[in-house]
């Protein structure tokens, strides 16, 4: 939690780098480390109260199904290696969705 409090990282990649740097600085016995970080969107949960639906003080719901993911590895004395991905992203395109430039065979 201390790394999250001290860093201004706004992406999983930046937080992973900050976390690896912290671990290598604080623990000299480590020769390297790896951090797998996920970023998700959260929205405050609403509950029914005397005045209708109100934002809950401590309750949150995931607002999107997709997750931003980063895997950061660092070896002491070297720069970070970062791999990024998005999982669970669903896209629906309904207009001008023709296929062009694809391989044509007897099944297409």
Secondary structure, DSSP 4 states (H G I P E B T S, - for coil): -HHHHH----SHHHHHHHHHHHHHHH-TT-SEEEEEEEE--EEEEEEEETTEEEEEEEEEEE--S-EEEEEEEEETTS--EEEEEEES------SS----S----TT-
